[in-house]
Amino acid sequence: MINWDDFDPPDGFDPEDFGMEPDEMGKLYAMEDMKNDKKAWAVEQAYKFYDDFDSLDVDEVVTNLHALIKDGTLRDSQINVMLENMITVFTELEEYEKCHICNQIKIKFDDRI
């Protein structure tokens, strides 16, 4: 039975051979896990926000976004970041129709600022 705390297991792999401390390997895995979790969260948020205005046309979405700015719920910079993030996510997922609609909203929104 292999001791789980053994930093020199019989598999012949030694992280120090690659200039890493054993705990540094754990940090690298944790960072990659956090990166994947953040990406999954971004995808979830993009679909959630897109669903909020999927049934509306572009002009209605822009009007509603400006109403949110007027009542102090959001700032224009937050909306621009949200739209840019959505465009990035949908481009990576090759959801080009959603990307195109988000891009149209962003252009019309920027024109009205």
Secondary structure, 3 states (H helix, E strand, C coil): CCCCCCCCCCCCCCHHHHCCCHHHHHHHHHHHHHHHHHHHHHHHHHHHHHHHHCCCCHHHHHHHHHHHHHCCCCCHHHHHHHHHHHHHHHHHCCCHHHHHHHHHHHHHHHHHC
